[in-house]
Amino acid sequence: MTEDQWNAVDRYFNELLVSPDVALDSALAASVAAGLPAINVSPVQGKLLHLLARAIGARNILEIGTLGGYSTIWLARALPEGGRVISLEADAGHAEIARANFTRAGLDDVVEVRLGLALDTLPRLAAEGHEPFDLVFIDADKPNNEAYFDWALRLSHLGSVIVVDNVVRSGDVIDAGSDSPTVQGVRRFLERLAVEPRVTATAIQTVGNKGYDGFAIALVTADS
């Protein structure tokens, strides 16, 4: 198996299962034009998030890490009438691009971007007494994954789903001696996930046009 073959299979799945979409394509193009890193989810991964949100009937979604808003659009479009996404972004430039993308997608009244470091924003969300989130998607700086997961639990309810992206790191996740803060952050999160009694969880490896990576998914099985 080669990366060329992974990419060819991704293109095949995209052409068959992901319909062309002006708003999503424009969001990607705007992100590229602005020089944002190409770390957004792929189209098939975005549709997976969309399907997960629909499958559990999510009305309130929290996203940690907006970037250009590509995954946010997928999630927002899964919501029923009256549903809402709150997306947290630390970079003002990224937030500006994302908001423009949401306007083009007609989602201004569905998506709220909160600017600031997530570890500052999450306590404010808790203090507001926000309704618990049905789905939380964590796709931000990996050294803080464990802390983000703890907040996701606190802001969730029985039956909520928590998805954490980029947990394989091209296979480096198994290197206990890695000097990468990103790898060690992912390992701390996974080790925390393994012993957390309030969830049942798994992790999946993926290959495709985003290389070799994967995600973890947890179902909240006890009240936080």
Order of alpha helices (4+ residues) and beta strands (2+ residues): alpha-alpha-alpha-beta-alpha-beta-alpha-beta-alpha-beta-alpha-beta-alpha-beta-beta
